[in-house]
Amino acid sequence: MGVQDAVLAMLAKEPSHGYDLRARLRRSLGPLGESMNHGQIYVTLARLEKAGLVVCERADGLPERPERKVYALTPAGQQRVAAWLTEVGWPKPDLAEFHLKLVAAAAARLADPVELVAAQRRELMRRLRETQRAALAEPTESAAVVLLEGVALRLQADLRWLAACERAWSTGDDENEGA
């Protein structure tokens, strides 16, 4: 799941409190993050801990909160982050998840966001070529041609969005890395 992977990747930068992770996710998603439930991050962290991907440690906190929980990655969590960063998730792109992947990769210096975009672009280009070949092989009166045209249009739109991502991350804009 994308939120779990994004949380793990954010923990790759440094161990964090649940509150800090939630704030970073909300900042990274902008207006899309406003609907994030306050308890969602803690449910996610509990699931990750149960799965052995994070460990929870008590940390000295403020006088009003003497024992705050700090979450850190386990080796299994580090492996999952590495696998998530190299995963090509199309044709079911979750744009917010991919955006979080770029933010987390840059923040923790785990991968170059521009290279992640390039890997996604290569996969989409491969799928677009396959779709176009399949459309050409179909008789023009076939109903499948309309579906294949829709798939091609969707892939082209996703490729345009990836071009916008590449432009944003190629500028070296530190705002993208602030999560």
VMD Tcl script that builds the backbone (N, CA, C; Angstrom):
set m [mol new atoms 537]
animate dup $m
set s [atomselect $m all]
$s set {name element resname resid chain x y z} {
  {N N MET 1 A 0.837 -1.193 0.000}
  {CA C MET 1 A 0.000 0.000 0.000}
  {C C MET 1 A 0.869 1.239 0.000}
  {N N GLY 2 A 0.462 2.273 -0.716}
  {CA C GLY 2 A 1.264 3.464 -0.914}
  {C C GLY 2 A 1.562 4.260 0.332}
  {N N VAL 3 A 0.578 4.476 1.215}
  {CA C VAL 3 A 0.821 5.277 2.412}
  {C C VAL 3 A 1.844 4.577 3.295}
  {N N GLN 4 A 1.731 3.277 3.439}
  {CA C GLN 4 A 2.704 2.544 4.246}
  {C C GLN 4 A 4.098 2.704 3.672}
  {N N ASP 5 A 4.217 2.562 2.353}
  {CA C ASP 5 A 5.529 2.695 1.720}
  {C C ASP 5 A 6.076 4.111 1.856}
  {N N ALA 6 A 5.213 5.110 1.730}
  {CA C ALA 6 A 5.665 6.493 1.880}
  {C C ALA 6 A 6.143 6.753 3.306}
  {N N VAL 7 A 5.431 6.219 4.290}
  {CA C VAL 7 A 5.851 6.369 5.693}
  {C C VAL 7 A 7.204 5.705 5.903}
  {N N LEU 8 A 7.365 4.507 5.373}
  {CA C LEU 8 A 8.658 3.816 5.504}
  {C C LEU 8 A 9.781 4.641 4.874}
  {N N ALA 9 A 9.532 5.174 3.688}
  {CA C ALA 9 A 10.565 5.955 3.008}
  {C C ALA 9 A 10.900 7.228 3.785}
  {N N MET 10 A 9.907 7.835 4.404}
  {CA C MET 10 A 10.179 9.026 5.213}
  {C C MET 10 A 10.991 8.659 6.455}
  {N N LEU 11 A 10.784 7.469 6.980}
  {CA C LEU 11 A 11.576 7.014 8.123}
  {C C LEU 11 A 13.003 6.667 7.708}
  {N N ALA 12 A 13.221 6.435 6.420}
  {CA C ALA 12 A 14.577 6.159 5.948}
  {C C ALA 12 A 15.459 7.388 6.113}
  {N N LYS 13 A 14.843 8.561 6.075}
  {CA C LYS 13 A 15.616 9.791 6.279}
  {C C LYS 13 A 16.100 9.868 7.718}
  {N N GLU 14 A 15.151 9.604 8.659}
  {CA C GLU 14 A 15.491 9.663 10.073}
  {C C GLU 14 A 14.328 9.110 10.884}
  {N N PRO 15 A 14.604 8.548 12.048}
  {CA C PRO 15 A 13.501 8.111 12.919}
  {C C PRO 15 A 12.635 9.322 13.281}
  {N N SER 16 A 11.335 9.087 13.429}
  {CA C SER 16 A 10.414 10.206 13.669}
  {C C SER 16 A 9.253 9.811 14.561}
  {N N HIS 17 A 8.621 10.830 15.116}
  {CA C HIS 17 A 7.377 10.672 15.857}
  {C C HIS 17 A 6.239 10.589 14.844}
  {N N GLY 18 A 5.140 9.974 15.227}
  {CA C GLY 18 A 3.974 9.887 14.358}
  {C C GLY 18 A 3.469 11.249 13.930}
  {N N TYR 19 A 3.449 12.194 14.866}
  {CA C TYR 19 A 2.975 13.536 14.556}
  {C C TYR 19 A 3.827 14.186 13.467}
  {N N ASP 20 A 5.149 14.026 13.570}
  {CA C ASP 20 A 6.049 14.608 12.570}
  {C C ASP 20 A 5.835 13.965 11.200}
  {N N LEU 21 A 5.647 12.647 11.186}
  {CA C LEU 21 A 5.413 11.949 9.917}
  {C C LEU 21 A 4.130 12.446 9.258}
  {N N ARG 22 A 3.092 12.580 10.050}
  {CA C ARG 22 A 1.812 13.056 9.522}
  {C C ARG 22 A 1.969 14.464 8.940}
  {N N ALA 23 A 2.676 15.324 9.626}
  {CA C ALA 23 A 2.883 16.692 9.141}
  {C C ALA 23 A 3.669 16.690 7.830}
  {N N ARG 24 A 4.682 15.843 7.730}
  {CA C ARG 24 A 5.474 15.759 6.499}
  {C C ARG 24 A 4.636 15.246 5.334}
  {N N LEU 25 A 3.799 14.242 5.600}
  {CA C LEU 25 A 2.913 13.724 4.551}
  {C C LEU 25 A 1.940 14.804 4.090}
  {N N ARG 26 A 1.361 15.505 5.030}
  {CA C ARG 26 A 0.397 16.558 4.675}
  {C C ARG 26 A 1.068 17.663 3.873}
  {N N ARG 27 A 2.275 18.057 4.282}
  {CA C ARG 27 A 3.010 19.086 3.534}
  {C C ARG 27 A 3.313 18.596 2.117}
  {N N SER 28 A 3.708 17.334 1.999}
  {CA C SER 28 A 4.074 16.779 0.700}
  {C C SER 28 A 2.891 16.717 -0.253}
  {N N LEU 29 A 1.706 16.459 0.284}
  {CA C LEU 29 A 0.517 16.299 -0.554}
  {C C LEU 29 A -0.247 17.600 -0.777}
  {N N GLY 30 A 0.127 18.641 -0.064}
  {CA C GLY 30 A -0.570 19.910 -0.224}
  {C C GLY 30 A -2.045 19.759 0.097}
  {N N PRO 31 A -2.930 20.343 -0.725}
  {CA C PRO 31 A -4.365 20.280 -0.449}
  {C C PRO 31 A -4.907 18.847 -0.388}
  {N N LEU 32 A -4.288 17.922 -1.117}
  {CA C LEU 32 A -4.740 16.530 -1.078}
  {C C LEU 32 A -4.502 15.908 0.293}
  {N N GLY 33 A -3.556 16.423 1.054}
  {CA C GLY 33 A -3.253 15.884 2.369}
  {C C GLY 33 A -4.171 16.381 3.468}
  {N N GLU 34 A -4.977 17.383 3.175}
  {CA C GLU 34 A -5.859 17.951 4.189}
  {C C GLU 34 A -6.892 16.949 4.704}
  {N N SER 35 A -7.250 15.993 3.862}
  {CA C SER 35 A -8.272 15.021 4.265}
  {C C SER 35 A -7.682 13.850 5.055}
  {N N MET 36 A -6.374 13.862 5.263}
  {CA C MET 36 A -5.738 12.758 5.978}
  {C C MET 36 A -6.201 12.725 7.430}
  {N N ASN 37 A -6.753 11.607 7.822}
  {CA C ASN 37 A -7.249 11.393 9.171}
  {C C ASN 37 A -6.079 11.405 10.154}
  {N N HIS 38 A -6.257 12.087 11.282}
  {CA C HIS 38 A -5.205 12.197 12.298}
  {C C HIS 38 A -4.731 10.822 12.780}
  {N N GLY 39 A -5.665 9.899 12.978}
  {CA C GLY 39 A -5.306 8.579 13.484}
  {C C GLY 39 A -4.729 7.640 12.446}
  {N N GLN 40 A -4.872 7.991 11.163}
  {CA C GLN 40 A -4.407 7.102 10.093}
  {C C GLN 40 A -2.918 6.804 10.201}
  {N N ILE 41 A -2.123 7.783 10.535}
  {CA C ILE 41 A -0.675 7.569 10.620}
  {C C ILE 41 A -0.343 6.586 11.737}
  {N N TYR 42 A -1.067 6.653 12.845}
  {CA C TYR 42 A -0.787 5.752 13.968}
  {C C TYR 42 A -1.239 4.328 13.674}
  {N N VAL 43 A -2.348 4.185 12.969}
  {CA C VAL 43 A -2.791 2.854 12.528}
  {C C VAL 43 A -1.756 2.277 11.565}
  {N N THR 44 A -1.289 3.100 10.655}
  {CA C THR 44 A -0.272 2.666 9.692}
  {C C THR 44 A 1.007 2.248 10.406}
  {N N LEU 45 A 1.465 3.055 11.369}
  {CA C LEU 45 A 2.681 2.715 12.113}
  {C C LEU 45 A 2.507 1.425 12.907}
  {N N ALA 46 A 1.333 1.213 13.488}
  {CA C ALA 46 A 1.079 -0.031 14.230}
  {C C ALA 46 A 1.140 -1.237 13.293}
  {N N ARG 47 A 0.583 -1.106 12.107}
  {CA C ARG 47 A 0.634 -2.202 11.131}
  {C C ARG 47 A 2.064 -2.475 10.689}
  {N N LEU 48 A 2.812 -1.419 10.462}
  {CA C LEU 48 A 4.212 -1.578 10.049}
  {C C LEU 48 A 5.041 -2.221 11.151}
  {N N GLU 49 A 4.753 -1.847 12.394}
  {CA C GLU 49 A 5.460 -2.441 13.529}
  {C C GLU 49 A 5.113 -3.932 13.645}
  {N N LYS 50 A 3.845 -4.244 13.512}
  {CA C LYS 50 A 3.400 -5.642 13.586}
  {C C LYS 50 A 4.030 -6.478 12.472}
  {N N ALA 51 A 4.229 -5.877 11.313}
  {CA C ALA 51 A 4.835 -6.564 10.172}
  {C C ALA 51 A 6.354 -6.646 10.291}
  {N N GLY 52 A 6.934 -6.029 11.321}
  {CA C GLY 52 A 8.380 -6.082 11.508}
  {C C GLY 52 A 9.155 -5.120 10.634}
  {N N LEU 53 A 8.484 -4.105 10.106}
  {CA C LEU 53 A 9.148 -3.155 9.222}
  {C C LEU 53 A 9.648 -1.909 9.953}
  {N N VAL 54 A 9.075 -1.638 11.128}
  {CA C VAL 54 A 9.541 -0.539 11.974}
  {C C VAL 54 A 9.612 -1.016 13.416}
  {N N VAL 55 A 10.397 -0.316 14.192}
  {CA C VAL 55 A 10.436 -0.548 15.639}
  {C C VAL 55 A 10.052 0.761 16.311}
  {N N CYS 56 A 9.451 0.629 17.462}
  {CA C CYS 56 A 9.021 1.787 18.228}
  {C C CYS 56 A 9.885 1.867 19.478}
  {N N GLU 57 A 10.433 3.034 19.711}
  {CA C GLU 57 A 11.260 3.258 20.892}
  {C C GLU 57 A 10.689 4.437 21.661}
  {N N ARG 58 A 10.875 4.430 22.936}
  {CA C ARG 58 A 10.470 5.578 23.761}
  {C C ARG 58 A 11.587 6.607 23.723}
  {N N ALA 59 A 11.198 7.846 23.626}
  {CA C ALA 59 A 12.195 8.915 23.593}
  {C C ALA 59 A 11.823 9.968 24.613}
  {N N ASP 60 A 12.828 10.631 25.138}
  {CA C ASP 60 A 12.555 11.735 26.042}
  {C C ASP 60 A 11.835 12.823 25.261}
  {N N GLY 61 A 10.803 13.321 25.832}
  {CA C GLY 61 A 10.004 14.330 25.152}
  {C C GLY 61 A 9.926 15.602 25.958}
  {N N LEU 62 A 8.891 16.315 25.730}
  {CA C LEU 62 A 8.648 17.552 26.450}
  {C C LEU 62 A 8.092 17.215 27.828}
  {N N PRO 63 A 8.153 18.136 28.787}
  {CA C PRO 63 A 7.642 17.849 30.128}
  {C C PRO 63 A 6.183 17.359 30.136}
  {N N GLU 64 A 5.355 17.916 29.234}
  {CA C GLU 64 A 3.953 17.491 29.205}
  {C C GLU 64 A 3.757 16.144 28.498}
  {N N ARG 65 A 4.789 15.693 27.774}
  {CA C ARG 65 A 4.739 14.395 27.092}
  {C C ARG 65 A 6.079 13.696 27.318}
  {N N PRO 66 A 6.290 13.169 28.508}
  {CA C PRO 66 A 7.612 12.663 28.856}
  {C C PRO 66 A 8.088 11.469 28.028}
  {N N GLU 67 A 7.171 10.643 27.567}
  {CA C GLU 67 A 7.585 9.473 26.794}
  {C C GLU 67 A 6.881 9.447 25.457}
  {N N ARG 68 A 7.523 9.984 24.461}
  {CA C ARG 68 A 6.959 9.964 23.111}
  {C C ARG 68 A 7.549 8.791 22.359}
  {N N LYS 69 A 6.762 8.229 21.481}
  {CA C LYS 69 A 7.223 7.111 20.671}
  {C C LYS 69 A 7.953 7.630 19.440}
  {N N VAL 70 A 9.105 7.040 19.180}
  {CA C VAL 70 A 9.872 7.349 17.986}
  {C C VAL 70 A 9.944 6.058 17.172}
  {N N TYR 71 A 9.653 6.170 15.884}
  {CA C TYR 71 A 9.643 5.008 14.996}
  {C C TYR 71 A 10.875 5.042 14.102}
  {N N ALA 72 A 11.455 3.857 13.925}
  {CA C ALA 72 A 12.638 3.726 13.082}
  {C C ALA 72 A 12.497 2.480 12.219}
  {N N LEU 73 A 13.160 2.480 11.088}
  {CA C LEU 73 A 13.122 1.333 10.178}
  {C C LEU 73 A 13.917 0.152 10.722}
  {N N THR 74 A 13.434 -1.032 10.428}
  {CA C THR 74 A 14.201 -2.255 10.651}
  {C C THR 74 A 14.912 -2.570 9.332}
  {N N PRO 75 A 15.825 -3.542 9.322}
  {CA C PRO 75 A 16.422 -3.937 8.039}
  {C C PRO 75 A 15.362 -4.377 7.017}
  {N N ALA 76 A 14.324 -5.065 7.475}
  {CA C ALA 76 A 13.248 -5.469 6.558}
  {C C ALA 76 A 12.531 -4.238 6.005}
  {N N GLY 77 A 12.359 -3.223 6.821}
  {CA C GLY 77 A 11.749 -1.975 6.369}
  {C C GLY 77 A 12.616 -1.282 5.332}
  {N N GLN 78 A 13.919 -1.301 5.539}
  {CA C GLN 78 A 14.847 -0.702 4.571}
  {C C GLN 78 A 14.772 -1.435 3.237}
  {N N GLN 79 A 14.662 -2.760 3.284}
  {CA C GLN 79 A 14.542 -3.537 2.045}
  {C C GLN 79 A 13.244 -3.200 1.318}
  {N N ARG 80 A 12.166 -3.054 2.073}
  {CA C ARG 80 A 10.881 -2.727 1.438}
  {C C ARG 80 A 10.937 -1.357 0.780}
  {N N VAL 81 A 11.584 -0.390 1.421}
  {CA C VAL 81 A 11.719 0.942 0.816}
  {C C VAL 81 A 12.484 0.838 -0.499}
  {N N ALA 82 A 13.574 0.103 -0.495}
  {CA C ALA 82 A 14.373 -0.054 -1.713}
  {C C ALA 82 A 13.547 -0.693 -2.824}
  {N N ALA 83 A 12.749 -1.702 -2.493}
  {CA C ALA 83 A 11.905 -2.355 -3.493}
  {C C ALA 83 A 10.832 -1.403 -4.011}
  {N N TRP 84 A 10.240 -0.613 -3.116}
  {CA C TRP 84 A 9.183 0.328 -3.506}
  {C C TRP 84 A 9.721 1.375 -4.469}
  {N N LEU 85 A 10.920 1.858 -4.217}
  {CA C LEU 85 A 11.488 2.903 -5.065}
  {C C LEU 85 A 11.759 2.416 -6.481}
  {N N THR 86 A 12.031 1.135 -6.643}
  {CA C THR 86 A 12.326 0.617 -7.985}
  {C C THR 86 A 11.100 0.043 -8.674}
  {N N GLU 87 A 9.974 -0.038 -7.965}
  {CA C GLU 87 A 8.747 -0.588 -8.525}
  {C C GLU 87 A 8.141 0.363 -9.553}
  {N N VAL 88 A 7.725 -0.200 -10.670}
  {CA C VAL 88 A 7.039 0.584 -11.690}
  {C C VAL 88 A 5.562 0.273 -11.555}
  {N N GLY 89 A 4.763 1.263 -11.121}
  {CA C GLY 89 A 3.400 1.013 -10.711}
  {C C GLY 89 A 2.314 1.257 -11.727}
  {N N TRP 90 A 2.645 1.547 -12.960}
  {CA C TRP 90 A 1.610 1.772 -13.952}
  {C C TRP 90 A 1.119 0.423 -14.447}
  {N N PRO 91 A -0.112 0.226 -14.911}
  {CA C PRO 91 A -1.048 1.209 -15.415}
  {C C PRO 91 A -2.017 1.735 -14.380}
  {N N LYS 92 A -1.904 1.359 -13.133}
  {CA C LYS 92 A -2.818 1.867 -12.112}
  {C C LYS 92 A -2.127 2.983 -11.326}
  {N N PRO 93 A -1.768 4.059 -12.017}
  {CA C PRO 93 A -1.001 5.077 -11.308}
  {C C PRO 93 A -1.824 5.760 -10.226}
  {N N ASP 94 A -1.266 5.799 -9.074}
  {CA C ASP 94 A -1.818 6.617 -8.004}
  {C C ASP 94 A -0.887 7.818 -7.955}
  {N N LEU 95 A -1.340 8.920 -8.505}
  {CA C LEU 95 A -0.464 10.080 -8.654}
  {C C LEU 95 A 0.064 10.574 -7.316}
  {N N ALA 96 A -0.784 10.566 -6.290}
  {CA C ALA 96 A -0.317 11.017 -4.976}
  {C C ALA 96 A 0.765 10.080 -4.451}
  {N N GLU 97 A 0.591 8.773 -4.640}
  {CA C GLU 97 A 1.614 7.828 -4.180}
  {C C GLU 97 A 2.926 8.048 -4.914}
  {N N PHE 98 A 2.865 8.245 -6.228}
  {CA C PHE 98 A 4.099 8.458 -6.985}
  {C C PHE 98 A 4.767 9.759 -6.546}
  {N N HIS 99 A 3.963 10.791 -6.307}
  {CA C HIS 99 A 4.508 12.065 -5.818}
  {C C HIS 99 A 5.211 11.853 -4.475}
  {N N LEU 100 A 4.582 11.105 -3.565}
  {CA C LEU 100 A 5.208 10.821 -2.271}
  {C C LEU 100 A 6.499 10.027 -2.441}
  {N N LYS 101 A 6.513 9.143 -3.408}
  {CA C LYS 101 A 7.735 8.382 -3.683}
  {C C LYS 101 A 8.868 9.343 -4.053}
  {N N LEU 102 A 8.579 10.313 -4.909}
  {CA C LEU 102 A 9.596 11.287 -5.312}
  {C C LEU 102 A 10.057 12.116 -4.121}
  {N N VAL 103 A 9.101 12.597 -3.329}
  {CA C VAL 103 A 9.429 13.431 -2.163}
  {C C VAL 103 A 10.275 12.651 -1.167}
  {N N ALA 104 A 9.846 11.440 -0.845}
  {CA C ALA 104 A 10.560 10.639 0.148}
  {C C ALA 104 A 11.942 10.234 -0.353}
  {N N ALA 105 A 12.041 9.876 -1.615}
  {CA C ALA 105 A 13.332 9.486 -2.181}
  {C C ALA 105 A 14.323 10.636 -2.109}
  {N N ALA 106 A 13.857 11.833 -2.426}
  {CA C ALA 106 A 14.736 13.001 -2.390}
  {C C ALA 106 A 15.089 13.384 -0.957}
  {N N ALA 107 A 14.096 13.368 -0.070}
  {CA C ALA 107 A 14.334 13.798 1.311}
  {C C ALA 107 A 15.341 12.901 2.012}
  {N N ALA 108 A 15.241 11.593 1.775}
  {CA C ALA 108 A 16.149 10.657 2.436}
  {C C ALA 108 A 17.388 10.370 1.590}
  {N N ARG 109 A 17.466 11.023 0.433}
  {CA C ARG 109 A 18.576 10.816 -0.495}
  {C C ARG 109 A 18.728 9.331 -0.843}
  {N N LEU 110 A 17.579 8.670 -1.057}
  {CA C LEU 110 A 17.562 7.246 -1.384}
  {C C LEU 110 A 17.683 7.014 -2.886}
  {N N ALA 111 A 17.175 7.938 -3.662}
  {CA C ALA 111 A 17.197 7.822 -5.120}
  {C C ALA 111 A 16.988 9.203 -5.712}
  {N N ASP 112 A 17.409 9.354 -6.948}
  {CA C ASP 112 A 17.223 10.605 -7.663}
  {C C ASP 112 A 15.808 10.617 -8.240}
  {N N PRO 113 A 14.966 11.569 -7.842}
  {CA C PRO 113 A 13.596 11.609 -8.354}
  {C C PRO 113 A 13.534 11.640 -9.886}
  {N N VAL 114 A 14.474 12.321 -10.532}
  {CA C VAL 114 A 14.470 12.397 -11.998}
  {C C VAL 114 A 14.691 10.998 -12.592}
  {N N GLU 115 A 15.523 10.189 -11.951}
  {CA C GLU 115 A 15.738 8.825 -12.436}
  {C C GLU 115 A 14.497 7.960 -12.213}
  {N N LEU 116 A 13.784 8.179 -11.112}
  {CA C LEU 116 A 12.541 7.439 -10.875}
  {C C LEU 116 A 11.506 7.800 -11.941}
  {N N VAL 117 A 11.433 9.075 -12.292}
  {CA C VAL 117 A 10.515 9.513 -13.342}
  {C C VAL 117 A 10.910 8.869 -14.670}
  {N N ALA 118 A 12.207 8.829 -14.962}
  {CA C ALA 118 A 12.672 8.241 -16.223}
  {C C ALA 118 A 12.310 6.753 -16.309}
  {N N ALA 119 A 12.417 6.030 -15.198}
  {CA C ALA 119 A 12.050 4.612 -15.196}
  {C C ALA 119 A 10.558 4.446 -15.481}
  {N N GLN 120 A 9.745 5.300 -14.884}
  {CA C GLN 120 A 8.307 5.244 -15.144}
  {C C GLN 120 A 8.016 5.574 -16.612}
  {N N ARG 121 A 8.717 6.565 -17.131}
  {CA C ARG 121 A 8.505 6.955 -18.533}
  {C C ARG 121 A 8.848 5.802 -19.466}
  {N N ARG 122 A 9.960 5.110 -19.222}
  {CA C ARG 122 A 10.332 3.981 -20.082}
  {C C ARG 122 A 9.232 2.923 -20.094}
  {N N GLU 123 A 8.686 2.639 -18.907}
  {CA C GLU 123 A 7.623 1.634 -18.817}
  {C C GLU 123 A 6.375 2.094 -19.564}
  {N N LEU 124 A 6.005 3.352 -19.422}
  {CA C LEU 124 A 4.828 3.849 -20.121}
  {C C LEU 124 A 5.034 3.860 -21.631}
  {N N MET 125 A 6.212 4.213 -22.064}
  {CA C MET 125 A 6.505 4.206 -23.503}
  {C C MET 125 A 6.407 2.786 -24.056}
  {N N ARG 126 A 6.907 1.811 -23.314}
  {CA C ARG 126 A 6.821 0.409 -23.741}
  {C C ARG 126 A 5.361 0.005 -23.868}
  {N N ARG 127 A 4.552 0.350 -22.865}
  {CA C ARG 127 A 3.132 -0.018 -22.889}
  {C C ARG 127 A 2.377 0.720 -23.991}
  {N N LEU 128 A 2.757 1.969 -24.255}
  {CA C LEU 128 A 2.115 2.722 -25.326}
  {C C LEU 128 A 2.410 2.075 -26.679}
  {N N ARG 129 A 3.666 1.680 -26.913}
  {CA C ARG 129 A 4.017 0.996 -28.174}
  {C C ARG 129 A 3.221 -0.293 -28.331}
  {N N GLU 130 A 3.111 -1.078 -27.255}
  {CA C GLU 130 A 2.333 -2.324 -27.302}
  {C C GLU 130 A 0.871 -2.044 -27.632}
  {N N THR 131 A 0.314 -1.034 -27.001}
  {CA C THR 131 A -1.091 -0.680 -27.221}
  {C C THR 131 A -1.309 -0.226 -28.662}
  {N N GLN 132 A -0.398 0.585 -29.167}
  {CA C GLN 132 A -0.535 1.069 -30.542}
  {C C GLN 132 A -0.418 -0.077 -31.544}
  {N N ARG 133 A 0.505 -1.014 -31.300}
  {CA C ARG 133 A 0.634 -2.193 -32.177}
  {C C ARG 133 A -0.639 -3.027 -32.140}
  {N N ALA 134 A -1.186 -3.220 -30.938}
  {CA C ALA 134 A -2.419 -4.002 -30.800}
  {C C ALA 134 A -3.580 -3.318 -31.526}
  {N N ALA 135 A -3.661 -1.998 -31.447}
  {CA C ALA 135 A -4.736 -1.265 -32.128}
  {C C ALA 135 A -4.611 -1.404 -33.641}
  {N N LEU 136 A -3.386 -1.347 -34.154}
  {CA C LEU 136 A -3.173 -1.487 -35.598}
  {C C LEU 136 A -3.510 -2.892 -36.083}
  {N N ALA 137 A -3.359 -3.880 -35.214}
  {CA C ALA 137 A -3.632 -5.267 -35.587}
  {C C ALA 137 A -5.126 -5.585 -35.583}
  {N N GLU 138 A -5.929 -4.758 -34.944}
  {CA C GLU 138 A -7.382 -4.997 -34.857}
  {C C GLU 138 A -8.076 -4.480 -36.117}
  {N N PRO 139 A -9.117 -5.167 -36.527}
  {CA C PRO 139 A -9.935 -4.620 -37.627}
  {C C PRO 139 A -10.547 -3.290 -37.179}
  {N N THR 140 A -10.653 -2.335 -38.073}
  {CA C THR 140 A -11.126 -0.999 -37.699}
  {C C THR 140 A -12.544 -1.000 -37.160}
  {N N GLU 141 A -13.350 -1.971 -37.519}
  {CA C GLU 141 A -14.725 -2.018 -37.016}
  {C C GLU 141 A -14.824 -2.710 -35.657}
  {N N SER 142 A -13.721 -3.209 -35.146}
  {CA C SER 142 A -13.724 -3.916 -33.856}
  {C C SER 142 A -13.971 -2.944 -32.703}
  {N N ALA 143 A -14.808 -3.361 -31.773}
  {CA C ALA 143 A -15.068 -2.545 -30.576}
  {C C ALA 143 A -13.809 -2.400 -29.724}
  {N N ALA 144 A -12.895 -3.344 -29.836}
  {CA C ALA 144 A -11.661 -3.289 -29.053}
  {C C ALA 144 A -10.797 -2.089 -29.427}
  {N N VAL 145 A -10.959 -1.590 -30.635}
  {CA C VAL 145 A -10.159 -0.444 -31.069}
  {C C VAL 145 A -10.443 0.772 -30.186}
  {N N VAL 146 A -11.698 0.967 -29.819}
  {CA C VAL 146 A -12.066 2.101 -28.969}
  {C C VAL 146 A -11.405 1.962 -27.599}
  {N N LEU 147 A -11.417 0.762 -27.040}
  {CA C LEU 147 A -10.757 0.534 -25.760}
  {C C LEU 147 A -9.260 0.793 -25.874}
  {N N LEU 148 A -8.640 0.282 -26.914}
  {CA C LEU 148 A -7.197 0.477 -27.097}
  {C C LEU 148 A -6.864 1.960 -27.284}
  {N N GLU 149 A -7.733 2.686 -27.978}
  {CA C GLU 149 A -7.521 4.140 -28.116}
  {C C GLU 149 A -7.585 4.817 -26.750}
  {N N GLY 150 A -8.535 4.380 -25.919}
  {CA C GLY 150 A -8.644 4.940 -24.566}
  {C C GLY 150 A -7.406 4.663 -23.737}
  {N N VAL 151 A -6.884 3.450 -23.831}
  {CA C VAL 151 A -5.661 3.095 -23.110}
  {C C VAL 151 A -4.502 3.969 -23.595}
  {N N ALA 152 A -4.393 4.149 -24.914}
  {CA C ALA 152 A -3.309 4.971 -25.466}
  {C C ALA 152 A -3.428 6.421 -25.003}
  {N N LEU 153 A -4.649 6.956 -25.005}
  {CA C LEU 153 A -4.842 8.337 -24.540}
  {C C LEU 153 A -4.469 8.493 -23.074}
  {N N ARG 154 A -4.831 7.514 -22.260}
  {CA C ARG 154 A -4.480 7.551 -20.829}
  {C C ARG 154 A -2.966 7.523 -20.642}
  {N N LEU 155 A -2.296 6.650 -21.386}
  {CA C LEU 155 A -0.836 6.571 -21.292}
  {C C LEU 155 A -0.188 7.876 -21.734}
  {N N GLN 156 A -0.711 8.496 -22.791}
  {CA C GLN 156 A -0.159 9.771 -23.259}
  {C C GLN 156 A -0.337 10.865 -22.208}
  {N N ALA 157 A -1.486 10.876 -21.553}
  {CA C ALA 157 A -1.719 11.855 -20.485}
  {C C ALA 157 A -0.742 11.622 -19.331}
  {N N ASP 158 A -0.539 10.363 -18.968}
  {CA C ASP 158 A 0.408 10.047 -17.895}
  {C C ASP 158 A 1.830 10.445 -18.279}
  {N N LEU 159 A 2.187 10.273 -19.545}
  {CA C LEU 159 A 3.516 10.685 -20.008}
  {C C LEU 159 A 3.679 12.203 -19.916}
  {N N ARG 160 A 2.625 12.957 -20.222}
  {CA C ARG 160 A 2.698 14.424 -20.081}
  {C C ARG 160 A 2.876 14.807 -18.613}
  {N N TRP 161 A 2.172 14.109 -17.716}
  {CA C TRP 161 A 2.321 14.401 -16.295}
  {C C TRP 161 A 3.737 14.088 -15.827}
  {N N LEU 162 A 4.310 12.978 -16.313}
  {CA C LEU 162 A 5.689 12.648 -15.944}
  {C C LEU 162 A 6.663 13.707 -16.452}
  {N N ALA 163 A 6.393 14.275 -17.606}
  {CA C ALA 163 A 7.242 15.366 -18.115}
  {C C ALA 163 A 7.183 16.560 -17.162}
  {N N ALA 164 A 6.000 16.851 -16.639}
  {CA C ALA 164 A 5.862 17.942 -15.664}
  {C C ALA 164 A 6.626 17.604 -14.385}
  {N N CYS 165 A 6.560 16.344 -13.946}
  {CA C CYS 165 A 7.324 15.919 -12.760}
  {C C CYS 165 A 8.814 16.099 -12.993}
  {N N GLU 166 A 9.265 15.689 -14.163}
  {CA C GLU 166 A 10.694 15.811 -14.465}
  {C C GLU 166 A 11.139 17.268 -14.451}
  {N N ARG 167 A 10.327 18.140 -15.029}
  {CA C ARG 167 A 10.671 19.575 -15.013}
  {C C ARG 167 A 10.765 20.083 -13.580}
  {N N ALA 168 A 9.802 19.714 -12.758}
  {CA C ALA 168 A 9.793 20.188 -11.366}
  {C C ALA 168 A 11.003 19.691 -10.597}
  {N N TRP 169 A 11.368 18.436 -10.778}
  {CA C TRP 169 A 12.474 17.866 -10.001}
  {C C TRP 169 A 13.838 18.172 -10.601}
  {N N SER 170 A 13.891 18.544 -11.880}
  {CA C SER 170 A 15.168 18.883 -12.514}
  {C C SER 170 A 15.658 20.258 -12.129}
  {N N THR 171 A 14.747 21.093 -11.625}
  {CA C THR 171 A 15.143 22.460 -11.275}
  {C C THR 171 A 15.966 22.512 -10.007}
  {N N GLY 172 A 15.986 21.379 -9.247}
  {CA C GLY 172 A 16.706 21.382 -7.974}
  {C C GLY 172 A 15.978 22.171 -6.925}
  {N N ASP 173 A 14.674 22.310 -7.101}
  {CA C ASP 173 A 13.837 23.094 -6.180}
  {C C ASP 173 A 13.794 22.407 -4.813}
  {N N ASP 174 A 14.334 23.061 -3.820}
  {CA C ASP 174 A 14.373 22.501 -2.466}
  {C C ASP 174 A 12.985 22.366 -1.857}
  {N N GLU 175 A 12.001 23.082 -2.412}
  {CA C GLU 175 A 10.634 22.987 -1.888}
  {C C GLU 175 A 10.125 21.555 -2.028}
  {N N ASN 176 A 10.503 20.862 -3.115}
  {CA C ASN 176 A 10.087 19.488 -3.312}
  {C C ASN 176 A 10.689 18.553 -2.277}
  {N N GLU 177 A 11.843 18.911 -1.771}
  {CA C GLU 177 A 12.555 18.039 -0.846}
  {C C GLU 177 A 12.221 18.338 0.615}
  {N N GLY 178 A 11.328 19.242 0.867}
  {CA C GLY 178 A 11.045 19.673 2.244}
  {C C GLY 178 A 10.229 18.727 3.059}
  {N N ALA 179 A 9.821 17.610 2.540}
  {CA C ALA 179 A 8.953 16.712 3.311}
  {C C ALA 179 A 9.722 15.884 4.291}
}
mol reanalyze $m
mol bondsrecalc $m
mol representation Tube
mol addrep $m
